[in-house]
Amino acid sequence: MFAPKNILVPTDFSEYSVKALKEAVDIAAQHGSKIHLLHVVDRQVQECAIDYRLSDEIVRSLKKESLKTSKDALEKEVEKTIKDKNIKVVIRVKRGIPAQTILREQKAKKIDLIVIASHGKTGLVKQLMGSVADKVVKGAKCPVMVVKP
């Protein structure tokens, strides 16, 4: 029987990501797993700030503030969602391209299972934007549970 020890839950703070976290909590409670809750601050957004010629000081301040705000939001989500205090949760905020960063984290932390939300985009929107969940499913070296809306 599959019993993951390390579960990675990437989040973008959407309602779908909260649903994925709840699924991961249920699995963790059953198997005594550790949850690695990850938010990736998209590097491409930060590059846009540079493209608009904001000063280096403002860009550095924005980067620092976005990381702090994200960490605070993750901590609040853990308090609100995880009622079982026996579940160990590791919070991480990283800067990068979301799918690539998630896959690097999976390898670095020896993740057994990734629980990720899908936003359910289809058609042209999916073709133009791509899907982080799709890229993670294709590139992961462990099972991936996709939680649909």
C-alpha positions in Angstrom: 0.0 0.0 0.0 1.2 3.5 -0.9 2.0 5.5 2.2 3.7 8.8 1.5 6.0 10.3 4.0 6.5 13.7 2.4 3.6 15.5 0.6 4.2 18.6 -1.4 1.3 21.0 -1.8 1.9 23.9 -4.1 -0.5 26.8 -3.5 -1.4 30.0 -5.2 -3.9 30.9 -2.4 -6.9 30.1 -4.6 -10.0 28.3 -3.4 -8.8 25.3 -5.4 -5.4 25.3 -3.7 -7.2 25.3 -0.3 -9.2 22.2 -1.5 -5.9 20.5 -2.5 -4.4 21.3 1.0 -7.4 19.7 2.7 -7.0 16.6 0.6 -3.3 16.5 1.6 -4.2 16.9 5.2 -6.5 13.9 5.1 -3.7 11.8 3.5 -1.2 13.1 6.0 -3.4 12.2 8.9 -3.9 8.7 7.7 -0.2 8.0 7.1 1.7 10.3 9.5 3.1 12.3 6.6 4.8 15.6 6.6 3.3 18.4 4.5 5.5 20.7 2.5 3.4 23.8 1.7 5.0 25.8 -1.1 4.1 29.1 -2.7 6.2 30.3 -5.7 6.4 34.0 -6.3 6.5 34.1 -10.1 9.8 35.5 -11.4 8.1 36.7 -14.6 6.0 39.2 -12.6 9.2 40.6 -11.0 10.8 40.9 -14.4 7.8 43.0 -15.5 8.6 45.5 -12.7 12.1 45.8 -14.1 10.8 46.3 -17.6 8.8 49.2 -16.4 12.0 50.8 -15.2 11.3 50.9 -11.5 14.4 51.8 -9.5 16.5 48.9 -8.2 15.6 49.9 -4.7 11.8 49.7 -5.4 12.2 46.3 -7.1 14.2 44.9 -4.2 11.6 46.2 -1.8 8.8 44.7 -3.8 10.5 41.3 -3.9 11.2 41.3 -0.2 7.6 42.4 0.6 6.1 39.7 -1.7 8.1 37.0 0.0 7.0 38.2 3.5 3.4 38.6 2.5 3.3 35.1 1.0 4.9 33.5 4.1 2.3 35.3 6.3 -0.5 34.1 4.1 0.8 30.5 4.2 1.0 30.6 8.0 -2.6 31.9 8.2 -3.8 29.1 5.8 -2.1 26.5 8.0 -3.8 27.8 11.1 -7.2 27.9 9.4 -7.0 24.6 7.5 -5.0 22.2 9.6 -6.9 21.3 12.8 -4.8 18.2 13.6 -1.8 19.7 15.4 0.1 16.3 15.0 0.6 17.0 11.3 4.0 18.5 10.7 3.9 21.3 8.1 6.9 22.9 6.6 6.3 26.3 4.9 8.3 27.5 2.0 8.2 30.5 -0.2 10.4 30.5 -3.3 10.9 32.8 -6.2 11.0 31.3 -9.7 8.9 29.8 -12.5 6.2 27.9 -10.7 6.3 24.5 -12.4 10.1 24.4 -12.5 10.4 25.4 -8.9 7.8 22.8 -7.8 9.7 20.0 -9.6 13.0 21.1 -8.1 11.4 21.1 -4.6 10.1 17.6 -5.2 13.5 16.3 -6.0 15.4 18.3 -3.3 13.0 17.3 -0.4 12.4 13.6 -1.6 8.7 14.2 -2.0 6.6 11.0 -2.3 3.4 12.7 -3.4 2.4 16.0 -4.9 -1.1 17.3 -4.3 -1.9 20.1 -6.7 -5.0 22.0 -7.7 -6.1 22.4 -11.3 -8.0 25.5 -12.2 -9.9 23.7 -14.9 -8.9 26.0 -17.7 -9.7 24.6 -21.2 -9.5 25.5 -24.8 -7.6 28.6 -26.0 -6.9 29.9 -22.4 -5.1 26.6 -21.6 -3.2 26.6 -24.9 -2.0 30.2 -24.4 -1.2 30.1 -20.7 -0.3 26.5 -20.2 -1.0 24.8 -16.9 1.3 24.5 -14.0 -0.5 21.4 -12.9 0.0 19.8 -16.4 3.7 20.6 -16.4 4.1 19.2 -12.9 2.2 16.0 -13.8 4.5 15.6 -16.9 7.7 16.3 -15.1 7.2 14.8 -11.6 9.2 11.7 -10.5 6.5 10.8 -8.0 2.8 10.3 -8.0 0.7 13.5 -8.5 -2.8 13.9 -7.3 -4.6 16.6 -9.2 -7.5 18.2 -7.3 -10.1 19.5 -9.8 -12.5 22.4 -9.1 
